[in-house]
């Protein structure tokens, strides 16, 4: 059967693209290798799906072309998606910093997309793996269920994160096959592994901190793990982390450590107990044992106070690696934006070939931004098919 368009990938971007094209009476087939569509949507946000962020701006995304995402984001905004969610009577709430979550279940978002696909008469084939793609007066896609043909092809099969639900390099292989460049990929929005000393005994300890990598800072919690650090501030920082550069962590961003010690210069309170009033006691004990002498405050020298301040307010840590794709929320890098139209997501080299969502070199911050990119890029391509 010949279609107007075949979409490889039944995730957020692929389904949304199909809906928009179907509304325009295009004959569309979505091919999904999992037994059901929207698997990544279902597990996202702790099962409640952080489906957008109302403060979405181009500055919340990383790409070799910082301006590339602007057109798609302007063409389909967070408010547009909120209106769709509201139309389907899905209850939601703002958790923090503009992050919108389903009040009940992420499955409601998947059900909404499936319903919209049905209304738009989109054909969806699940449990169908793509083996090969070629061009012969149109695109032909070889699958477990036979060969399907279409005038246009949309690649929406995501990146390498969450291999347990079938993530693969298929999208990058298709791009390379048709001559498109790939920006180097790596796991991101992911926990980081400390180089050297691991602080494994602090696993589970969380501290409100300001974490800085390069020129980018994030103020949220860090979380100690057996091998390194996680938590929202670290996941955000992982987008900007470079192996050869230290990350700076201010463990008391609202306090002046030197001034607090100076106010107690006559005190016989030990340093560990003093720090335990400001930070989790387990951390205070561990950092004192590893970095300082646990003296009474009235015995600390100026040099020791300076070292304490530097460690607490500007702790410089190095990370050796990430925790990998199986722990990562997204893939950094992907199909180069230099190869695509920012208005339609169409390849400049191969007409009628489109790339949308995570497979593209556009990566958002933690907090609903990557879902918004899926909706916006899917909308842009869907209206161009």
Secondary structure as the mmCIF struct_conf table of DSSP 4:
data_model
#
loop_
_struct_conf.conf_type_id
_struct_conf.id
_struct_conf.beg_label_comp_id
_struct_conf.beg_label_asym_id
_struct_conf.beg_label_seq_id
_struct_conf.end_label_comp_id
_struct_conf.end_label_asym_id
_struct_conf.end_label_seq_id
STRN STRN1 UNK A 2 UNK A 8
BEND BEND1 UNK A 11 UNK A 11
HELX_RH_AL_P HELX_RH_AL_P1 UNK A 12 UNK A 23
TURN_TY1_P TURN_TY1_P1 UNK A 24 UNK A 25
STRN STRN2 UNK A 28 UNK A 31
BEND BEND2 UNK A 33 UNK A 37
HELX_RH_AL_P HELX_RH_AL_P2 UNK A 39 UNK A 43
HELX_RH_3T_P HELX_RH_3T_P1 UNK A 44 UNK A 47
TURN_TY1_P TURN_TY1_P2 UNK A 48 UNK A 48
STRN STRN3 UNK A 50 UNK A 53
TURN_TY1_P TURN_TY1_P3 UNK A 54 UNK A 55
HELX_RH_3T_P HELX_RH_3T_P2 UNK A 58 UNK A 60
STRN STRN4 UNK A 61 UNK A 62
BEND BEND3 UNK A 64 UNK A 65
TURN_TY1_P TURN_TY1_P4 UNK A 66 UNK A 69
HELX_RH_AL_P HELX_RH_AL_P3 UNK A 70 UNK A 75
BEND BEND4 UNK A 76 UNK A 76
HELX_RH_AL_P HELX_RH_AL_P4 UNK A 78 UNK A 87
TURN_TY1_P TURN_TY1_P5 UNK A 88 UNK A 89
STRN STRN5 UNK A 92 UNK A 94
BEND BEND5 UNK A 96 UNK A 96
TURN_TY1_P TURN_TY1_P6 UNK A 97 UNK A 98
STRN STRN6 UNK A 99 UNK A 102
BEND BEND6 UNK A 103 UNK A 104
TURN_TY1_P TURN_TY1_P7 UNK A 106 UNK A 106
HELX_RH_AL_P HELX_RH_AL_P5 UNK A 107 UNK A 119
TURN_TY1_P TURN_TY1_P8 UNK A 120 UNK A 121
STRN STRN7 UNK A 123 UNK A 125
BEND BEND7 UNK A 127 UNK A 127
STRN STRN8 UNK A 130 UNK A 135
BEND BEND8 UNK A 136 UNK A 138
STRN STRN9 UNK A 139 UNK A 143
TURN_TY1_P TURN_TY1_P9 UNK A 144 UNK A 145
STRN STRN10 UNK A 146 UNK A 155
BEND BEND9 UNK A 160 UNK A 161
HELX_RH_3T_P HELX_RH_3T_P3 UNK A 163 UNK A 165
TURN_TY1_P TURN_TY1_P10 UNK A 166 UNK A 166
BEND BEND10 UNK A 169 UNK A 169
HELX_RH_AL_P HELX_RH_AL_P6 UNK A 170 UNK A 177
TURN_TY1_P TURN_TY1_P11 UNK A 178 UNK A 179
STRN STRN11 UNK A 182 UNK A 188
BEND BEND11 UNK A 189 UNK A 189
STRN STRN12 UNK A 192 UNK A 194
BEND BEND12 UNK A 195 UNK A 196
HELX_RH_3T_P HELX_RH_3T_P4 UNK A 200 UNK A 202
TURN_TY1_P TURN_TY1_P12 UNK A 203 UNK A 204
STRN STRN13 UNK A 206 UNK A 213
TURN_TY1_P TURN_TY1_P13 UNK A 214 UNK A 215
STRN STRN14 UNK A 216 UNK A 224
BEND BEND13 UNK A 226 UNK A 227
STRN STRN15 UNK A 228 UNK A 230
BEND BEND14 UNK A 231 UNK A 231
HELX_RH_AL_P HELX_RH_AL_P7 UNK A 232 UNK A 238
TURN_TY1_P TURN_TY1_P14 UNK A 239 UNK A 240
TURN_TY1_P TURN_TY1_P15 UNK A 243 UNK A 244
BEND BEND15 UNK A 245 UNK A 245
STRN STRN16 UNK A 247 UNK A 250
TURN_TY1_P TURN_TY1_P16 UNK A 251 UNK A 254
HELX_RH_AL_P HELX_RH_AL_P8 UNK A 257 UNK A 262
TURN_TY1_P TURN_TY1_P17 UNK A 263 UNK A 266
STRN STRN17 UNK A 270 UNK A 270
HELX_RH_AL_P HELX_RH_AL_P9 UNK A 271 UNK A 276
TURN_TY1_P TURN_TY1_P18 UNK A 277 UNK A 278
BEND BEND16 UNK A 279 UNK A 279
HELX_RH_AL_P HELX_RH_AL_P10 UNK A 281 UNK A 291
BEND BEND17 UNK A 292 UNK A 292
STRN STRN18 UNK A 296 UNK A 296
HELX_RH_3T_P HELX_RH_3T_P5 UNK A 297 UNK A 299
HELX_RH_AL_P HELX_RH_AL_P11 UNK A 302 UNK A 313
BEND BEND18 UNK A 314 UNK A 314
STRN STRN19 UNK A 315 UNK A 317
STRN STRN20 UNK A 319 UNK A 322
TURN_TY1_P TURN_TY1_P19 UNK A 325 UNK A 327
BEND BEND19 UNK A 329 UNK A 329
STRN STRN21 UNK A 330 UNK A 335
HELX_RH_3T_P HELX_RH_3T_P6 UNK A 337 UNK A 339
STRN STRN22 UNK A 340 UNK A 340
TURN_TY1_P TURN_TY1_P20 UNK A 342 UNK A 344
STRN STRN23 UNK A 346 UNK A 347
BEND BEND20 UNK A 348 UNK A 350
TURN_TY1_P TURN_TY1_P21 UNK A 351 UNK A 352
STRN STRN24 UNK A 353 UNK A 355
HELX_RH_3T_P HELX_RH_3T_P7 UNK A 357 UNK A 359
STRN STRN25 UNK A 360 UNK A 360
BEND BEND21 UNK A 361 UNK A 361
STRN STRN26 UNK A 363 UNK A 364
HELX_LH_PP_P HELX_LH_PP_P1 UNK A 365 UNK A 365
TURN_TY1_P TURN_TY1_P22 UNK A 366 UNK A 368
HELX_RH_AL_P HELX_RH_AL_P12 UNK A 369 UNK A 382
TURN_TY1_P TURN_TY1_P23 UNK A 383 UNK A 384
#
